[in-house]
Amino acid sequence: MKIHGTDFVMFQVTDLPTAARFYRETLGLTQEVYHDSKEGGWAEFNCGNVTLSLDPGVEIPGGMAGGRIAFAVDDVQAAYVELKGTGARVVGKPVDYGCCQAVQVLDPDGNLVILHHRADGTFGQESQDG
């Protein structure tokens, strides 16, 4: 077996409209698919190099989801200020690790979203080594 790459990352959410609005309006992701019904639903967002999928109707144990995704941004501090202005649940202040900077925010179900910037400016599978 050979893994070719990542097709999507999925977060389980309790309320699809609320979660979709967070990713669409608060984070500004392009929503490509949205289907909500009593039988279930699905939402997909274009994150540039991977799709983020939301799977609704799941009771999340303990009120805190286990998902994590890191989105590359140009300026972590500016993203932090913007998120604070929206009332989003920002977890701490931006941290500079030397090789990168990051700030964390929770979606409406407690999934952790990391806004991240590498010091060398690359993202995803990119590297300066080529």
Buried (B, 14 or more C-beta within 10 A) or exposed (E): EEEEEEEEBBBBBBBBBEBBBBBBEBBEBEBEBBEBEEEEBBBBBEBEEBBBBBBBBEEBEEEEBEBEBBBBBEEBBEBBEBBEEEEBEBEEEBEEEEEBBBBBBBBBBBBBBBBBBBEEEEBEEEEEEE
